[in-house]
């Protein structure tokens, strides 16, 4: 009998999908395993973790959730970014296996795969992994290691496959795109790659992701100018104050602004998006206002803003003049409100104890329903988990249940609400909800109505 495998992604980053697709390709190739969506029936569960921001905490919650609910004989394998930065702490957690992504792949690899199928669909082509820039606030290069590019021929094959169904394709590196090819061809080769993509597949639009200002060479600007199907560039400037940029190990604002002006001149119609960081060590109120003033010039069509996170292991984490959390939050909110920016708040648990966070989460998941939602799959062939529902939305679920009970006055409303609750929530969750109602300070008629509404038998 084949062993059942479930894979869980802890967030929606495109590299999670990329690595899941690589892993799934090898598992599908291996006839000894079957992929399942329900991790509670799996023989092996593979959890891809994240080490950044609030996703670090969520990764530990997923590990605890899985451990609390899988079969006793199930192997729980933890991999991903969190393994790179907290391996020793994770290995102290009993009944999980801690492995690098390469070690996990080798568990199932029988033969090389030339081109990976996108079993989990996305309209992105990941052309490289890693980053060579060494920004002082970023731990990513320490986690991923050397910059690795895919050969031009492989990228073109991936674009060709997506081109059949997609009208817009994201061409991006994982963290850094502009240095593409330097490891393979001895020089940055993204302009050459992009021109080949635009020439071979002209009836598709392209977005360039995670692009560094230094990559806007004259050659690159020329390609963007003549290929109108390049519709957006994600150019992350991070800040505008020269002292802050120097401490970030980023290009000067004078350099970046000249690049932006050239880009605007050659392609006035081009969408330029960016991301900035507020609350970097030493950022004064005047520095922040300088950032606001530059963003107000309207060069960017879309803005994302992150509050600086003091990630251990980075140069910026030991800098003096760390900005208080309250000020960082205020500045983040100002940019959000003024520019309708997407926000990425600081995680308040960057230095948390992995063991303590895991134990706290494990205790929670042992005392609430194993599964709350009926539809637990997020992607095709990927084990969906309702961990977020359990940790963040549980009170909302209880409130919805209560409102359905109270508002089921007529026979029509009763039937409609019963059908809705049965489709959305598992019997285990509805039974749990009923016991909350039964033990609460409610009238007997309400308790009886709840019993008939929530349970399949009464």
C-alpha positions in Angstrom: 0.0 0.0 0.0 1.3 3.4 -0.9 2.1 5.9 1.8 0.0 9.1 1.9 1.8 12.4 1.8 0.4 15.9 2.7 2.3 19.1 2.0 1.5 22.3 3.9 2.6 25.8 2.8 2.7 28.3 5.7 2.2 31.4 3.6 1.4 32.6 0.1 4.9 33.6 -1.1 5.7 32.6 -4.6 8.8 30.6 -3.5 6.5 28.4 -1.4 4.6 27.5 -4.5 7.7 27.1 -6.5 9.2 24.7 -4.0 6.0 22.8 -3.5 5.8 22.3 -7.3 9.3 20.9 -7.3 8.5 18.6 -4.4 5.2 17.5 -5.9 6.9 16.6 -9.2 9.2 14.2 -7.5 6.5 12.7 -5.4 4.2 12.2 -8.5 7.2 10.5 -10.2 7.6 8.1 -7.3 5.0 5.3 -7.4 5.4 4.5 -3.7 3.5 7.6 -2.6 0.1 9.2 -3.0 -0.6 12.8 -2.4 -3.6 13.7 -0.1 -5.2 17.0 0.9 -6.2 15.9 4.4 -3.1 15.9 6.6 -5.0 14.0 9.4 -5.0 10.8 7.4 -1.4 11.2 6.0 1.5 8.9 6.8 3.9 11.8 6.1 3.3 15.6 6.5 5.8 18.0 5.1 5.6 21.6 6.5 7.3 24.4 4.6 8.0 27.2 7.1 8.8 30.9 7.0 11.2 32.8 9.2 9.9 36.3 8.4 7.6 38.6 10.4 4.3 37.2 11.6 4.7 34.1 9.4 7.4 32.8 11.8 4.8 32.6 14.6 2.3 31.2 12.2 4.7 28.5 11.1 5.1 27.3 14.7 1.3 27.3 15.1 1.0 25.1 12.0 3.6 22.7 13.4 1.7 22.5 16.7 -1.7 22.2 14.9 -0.4 19.3 12.8 1.3 17.5 15.7 -1.8 17.8 17.8 -4.0 16.2 15.1 -2.1 13.7 13.0 -2.1 10.0 13.5 0.4 8.7 16.1 2.4 6.9 13.4 2.7 9.9 11.1 6.1 11.4 10.3 6.0 15.2 10.6 8.8 16.8 8.6 9.6 20.5 9.0 11.6 22.3 6.3 12.0 25.8 4.9 13.4 29.2 6.1 12.7 28.7 9.8 15.0 25.6 9.7 17.8 27.8 8.5 17.6 30.3 11.4 16.2 28.2 14.2 17.3 24.6 13.5 18.6 23.8 17.0 15.4 25.0 18.6 13.2 23.1 16.2 15.2 19.9 16.8 14.4 20.2 20.5 10.7 19.8 19.7 9.8 16.1 20.1 8.2 14.0 17.4 9.2 16.2 14.4 12.0 15.7 11.9 13.9 18.8 10.8 15.4 18.7 7.3 16.7 21.1 4.6 14.6 21.3 1.4 17.3 19.4 -0.5 17.1 16.6 2.1 13.3 16.4 1.7 13.6 16.3 -2.1 16.1 13.5 -2.0 13.6 11.4 0.0 11.5 11.1 -3.1 13.9 11.8 -6.0 14.3 8.8 -8.4 15.5 10.6 -11.5 16.2 14.2 -12.6 13.2 16.3 -13.9 14.0 18.6 -16.9 11.0 20.9 -16.6 8.7 21.0 -13.6 5.0 20.9 -14.1 3.0 23.6 -12.3 0.8 21.3 -10.3 -0.1 24.2 -8.2 -0.9 27.0 -10.7 0.6 30.5 -10.5 1.2 33.1 -13.2 4.8 33.7 -12.1 8.1 32.4 -13.5 10.8 32.3 -10.8 14.1 33.0 -12.7 16.5 32.9 -9.7 16.9 32.3 -6.0 18.9 34.3 -3.5 20.3 37.8 -3.3 23.8 39.3 -3.7 23.0 42.8 -2.4 23.5 42.3 1.4 21.1 44.9 2.6 21.7 45.5 6.3 18.2 44.8 7.4 17.7 41.5 5.5 18.5 38.0 6.7 17.4 36.4 3.4 20.9 36.0 1.9 22.1 34.2 5.1 19.2 31.8 4.7 19.3 31.0 1.0 23.0 31.1 0.3 24.5 31.7 -3.1 22.6 33.3 -5.9 21.3 30.7 -8.3 19.8 31.4 -11.7 17.8 29.1 -14.0 19.2 28.7 -17.5 17.6 31.0 -20.2 16.3 27.9 -22.0 14.5 26.6 -19.0 12.9 30.0 -18.3 11.7 30.3 -21.9 10.0 26.8 -21.6 8.2 27.9 -18.4 7.0 31.1 -20.1 5.9 29.1 -23.1 3.7 26.9 -20.9 2.1 29.9 -19.1 1.7 31.8 -22.3 -0.9 29.3 -23.5 -3.4 30.4 -20.8 -2.1 33.6 -19.2 -2.5 37.2 -20.3 -0.1 38.6 -17.7 3.0 36.8 -16.5 5.2 37.9 -13.6 8.9 37.5 -14.3 10.7 37.6 -11.0 13.6 36.4 -8.9 13.2 35.3 -5.3 14.2 38.6 -3.6 16.4 39.9 -6.5 15.8 39.9 -10.2 18.4 42.3 -11.7 21.4 40.1 -11.0 19.9 37.3 -13.0 22.5 35.1 -14.9 25.6 36.5 -13.2 26.3 33.0 -11.8 25.7 31.2 -15.1 27.0 33.7 -17.7 29.5 35.8 -15.8 27.4 39.0 -16.1 23.9 40.2 -15.4 21.8 38.8 -18.2 18.3 39.8 -17.4 18.0 42.3 -20.3 18.9 39.5 -22.7 16.4 37.1 -21.1 13.6 39.7 -21.1 14.1 40.6 -24.7 13.9 36.9 -25.7 10.7 36.5 -23.7 9.1 39.6 -25.3 10.2 38.6 -28.8 9.1 35.0 -28.7 5.8 35.6 -26.8 4.7 39.2 -27.9 1.0 38.7 -27.3 1.4 38.6 -23.5 2.0 41.3 -20.9 4.8 41.1 -18.4 5.5 42.4 -14.9 9.1 42.6 -13.6 9.2 41.8 -9.9 11.7 42.5 -7.1 14.0 44.7 -9.2 17.0 46.7 -7.8 17.6 50.2 -9.0 21.1 49.3 -10.1 19.6 47.0 -12.7 18.1 49.9 -14.6 21.1 50.1 -17.0 20.8 51.8 -20.4 20.4 48.4 -22.0 17.5 47.6 -19.6 15.9 51.0 -20.2 16.1 50.5 -23.9 14.3 47.1 -23.7 11.6 48.5 -21.5 11.1 51.4 -23.9 10.6 49.3 -27.1 8.6 46.5 -25.6 5.2 48.0 -24.6 4.0 44.7 -23.3 6.3 45.2 -20.3 3.6 46.9 -18.2 5.0 47.1 -14.7 8.3 47.2 -12.8 8.4 46.5 -9.0 11.3 48.9 -8.1 11.9 48.8 -4.4 13.6 52.0 -3.1 13.2 51.3 0.7 13.9 54.9 1.7 15.0 58.3 0.3 17.2 59.8 3.1 20.9 59.4 2.1 22.1 58.6 5.6 19.4 55.9 6.1 20.2 54.4 2.7 23.9 54.2 3.4 23.2 52.4 6.7 20.8 50.1 4.7 23.6 49.4 2.2 21.3 50.6 -0.6 22.1 52.9 -3.6 22.0 56.7 -3.0 18.7 58.4 -3.6 20.4 60.7 -6.2 21.3 57.5 -8.2 17.9 56.0 -7.8 15.9 59.1 -8.6 17.9 59.6 -11.9 16.9 56.0 -12.8 13.3 56.7 -12.0 13.2 59.9 -14.1 14.8 58.1 -17.1 12.2 55.3 -16.7 9.4 57.8 -16.6 10.7 59.6 -19.6 11.1 56.5 -21.9 7.8 54.9 -20.7 5.3 57.4 -19.3 2.6 54.7 -19.4 4.6 52.2 -17.3 3.3 51.2 -13.9 6.0 51.6 -11.3 5.4 50.1 -7.9 7.7 50.3 -4.9 8.2 49.3 -1.3 9.6 51.4 1.5 10.6 50.8 5.1 9.8 53.0 8.0 11.3 53.0 11.5 14.8 51.9 10.4 17.4 52.6 13.1 18.1 56.2 13.4 15.2 57.4 11.3 14.2 60.8 12.7 10.9 62.6 12.2 12.6 64.8 9.6 13.8 61.7 7.7 10.3 60.3 7.7 8.9 63.5 6.4 11.5 63.5 3.6 10.2 60.1 2.6 6.6 61.3 2.6 7.6 64.3 0.5 9.2 62.2 -2.2 6.4 59.7 -2.3 4.0 62.6 -2.7 5.6 63.4 -6.1 3.5 60.7 -7.6 6.2 58.7 -9.4 4.8 55.4 -8.0 1.4 53.9 -9.0 1.4 51.4 -6.0 3.3 51.6 -2.7 3.9 48.9 -0.1 5.2 49.9 3.3 6.9 47.7 5.9 7.9 48.7 9.5 11.5 47.8 10.2 11.9 44.5 11.9 14.9 43.9 14.1 15.8 40.5 12.7 18.5 38.8 14.7 21.6 38.1 12.6 21.4 41.2 10.5 23.7 44.2 10.7 20.9 46.6 11.4 19.7 44.6 14.4 22.7 45.8 16.4 22.6 49.4 15.3 22.0 52.1 17.8 19.0 54.3 17.9 16.4 51.6 17.3 13.0 53.3 16.7 10.3 52.5 19.3 7.5 50.2 18.1 4.8 52.8 18.7 6.5 55.3 16.4 7.1 52.7 13.7 3.4 51.8 13.9 2.4 55.5 13.6 4.6 56.0 10.6 3.3 52.9 8.9 -0.3 54.0 9.4 0.4 57.5 8.0 1.8 56.1 4.7 -1.1 53.6 4.6 -3.7 56.4 5.0 -2.0 59.0 2.7 -1.1 56.7 -0.2 -3.5 53.8 0.3 -0.4 51.6 0.7 -0.3 47.9 1.5 1.2 47.4 4.9 3.6 44.9 6.4 3.7 45.5 10.1 6.6 44.6 12.4 6.3 41.2 14.0 6.2 41.6 17.8 7.6 38.1 18.2 10.9 38.3 16.3 12.9 37.2 19.3 10.4 34.8 20.7 11.3 31.4 22.1 10.5 28.8 19.5 9.9 26.2 22.2 7.6 28.4 24.3 5.6 29.5 21.3 5.2 25.9 20.1 4.1 24.7 23.6 1.5 27.5 23.9 0.1 26.7 20.4 0.1 23.0 21.0 -2.0 23.4 24.2 -4.5 25.5 22.2 -4.9 22.9 19.4 -5.4 20.0 21.8 -8.4 21.7 23.3 -10.4 22.8 20.3 -11.9 20.9 17.3 -9.4 19.2 15.1 -11.0 20.6 12.0 -13.4 23.6 11.8 -13.9 24.2 8.1 -15.1 21.6 5.6 -13.2 23.0 2.7 -9.6 22.8 3.9 -7.7 22.7 0.6 -6.1 25.9 -0.5 -4.3 24.7 -3.6 -4.8 21.6 -5.7 -3.1 18.6 -4.1 -1.9 20.7 -1.1 -3.1 20.0 2.4 -5.1 23.0 3.5 -5.2 23.8 7.2 -7.6 25.9 9.2 -4.9 27.0 11.6 -5.7 30.7 11.0 -9.4 30.0 11.7 -8.5 28.4 15.0 -6.1 31.2 16.1 -7.6 34.3 14.6 -11.2 33.8 13.7 -12.5 31.3 16.2 -14.6 33.9 18.0 -16.1 35.1 14.7 -17.1 31.5 14.0 -18.8 31.2 17.3 -20.5 34.5 16.7 -21.8 33.4 13.3 -23.1 30.2 14.8 -24.9 32.0 17.5 -26.5 34.5 15.1 -27.7 31.6 12.9 -29.4 30.0 15.9 -31.0 33.3 17.1 -32.2 34.2 13.6 -33.6 30.8 12.6 -37.1 31.8 13.6 -39.1 30.6 10.5 -38.9 27.2 9.0 -37.4 28.8 5.8 -34.6 30.5 7.8 -34.0 27.3 9.8 -33.5 25.1 6.7 -31.3 27.7 5.0 -29.0 28.2 8.0 -28.8 24.5 8.7 -27.7 23.9 5.1 -25.2 26.8 5.3 -23.6 25.6 8.6 -23.4 22.0 7.5 -21.6 23.0 4.3 -19.2 25.4 6.0 -18.3 23.7 9.3 -17.3 20.2 10.2 -19.6 18.1 12.4 -16.9 18.2 15.0 -16.9 22.0 15.0 -20.7 22.2 15.1 -20.8 19.8 18.0 -18.3 21.9 19.9 -20.3 25.0 19.1 -23.4 23.3 20.5 -21.8 22.4 23.8 -20.7 26.0 24.1 -24.3 27.0 23.6 -25.6 24.2 25.9 -23.4 25.2 28.8 -24.0 29.0 28.4 -26.6 31.2 30.0 -29.3 30.7 27.2 -33.0 29.9 27.4 -33.9 26.2 27.0 -35.7 26.9 23.7 -32.6 28.5 22.2 -30.5 25.5 23.3 -33.0 23.1 21.7 -33.0 25.1 18.5 -29.2 25.1 18.5 -29.2 21.3 18.9 -31.5 20.8 16.0 -29.7 23.3 13.9 -26.1 22.3 14.5 -26.2 18.5 14.9 -26.9 15.9 12.3 -28.7 13.8 15.0 -30.6 14.8 18.1 
